[in-house]
Amino acid sequence: MPNAKVTTKKAATPKRKPAPEPALEPEPEVAPAIKHQGWYTTLLAVGLVILGVSAAFAASRTMPGWEQRIFYDINNVHAPSWVGSQVAKQLSNAVWGLVGLVFLALFVPRARVRYRAWQYAAAVGLGFVAEFVFEHIINRARPELLIPHVVLRAQQGGPGFPSGHETALAALVFTMWFFVAWPWRILLVALLVAEAWARIFLGVHAPLDVVGGLGVGMAAVGGIHLLPAKIRKIFRLS
């Protein structure tokens, strides 16, 4: 018999599994840009200069002659009693009312986000910390203990430099700066000047005290807006 052909089946080639695609590395998170960075850098720099110069004069724990003249021109003015009780004192009390509203707003979710209560609270809080530190480093007394003939229209103890009222108001004003139009900004500046006048008129602060408070408030606002991105995100400063 003829030899039968033997057929052999080729072994099926196993299908190769497609190589797994390499895992994509997550793109690094880009830090949110700082809005108005130039403005906040300038605000921080100017605030530190104002604070530094005023602190250098106040560190002597005396009141220079030129500062005395400014103080007397404001404090020794003969004015009706209602100017002190109804104007100067009300301006001073209004600052703490504004600060109280800011911290109450932190408990209202809508106010924290829409009205940026976090930003106001962060600026005022940092301002108070800096004011407390400088107050105890410089340790300059109130005008009534530095010079004679002070017309004292209010009572307040503790060191005088820098002014806590002016610090708090400056922190609020410069935080609000970009949230209002120009006519309102002029009003905010006028409010800062009026507060400085009120503190001197009442006899509880010297001119350098309110100037130093202005510097602390400016530096606090500029400083918190230049913090690292993660911290700015926490306080919704971006």
Secondary structure, DSSP 8 states (H G I E B T S, - for coil): ----------------------------------TTHHHHHHHHHHHHHHHHHHHHHHTTSS--HHHHHHHHHHHT----HHIIIIIIHHHHHHHHHHHHHHHHHTTSHHHHHTS-HHHHHHHHHHHHHHHHHHHHHH----HHHHSS-----S---S--SS-HHHHHHHHHHHHHGGGS-HHHHHHHHHHHHHHHHHHHHTTS--HHHHHHHHHHHHHHHHHHTTS-HHHHHHTT--
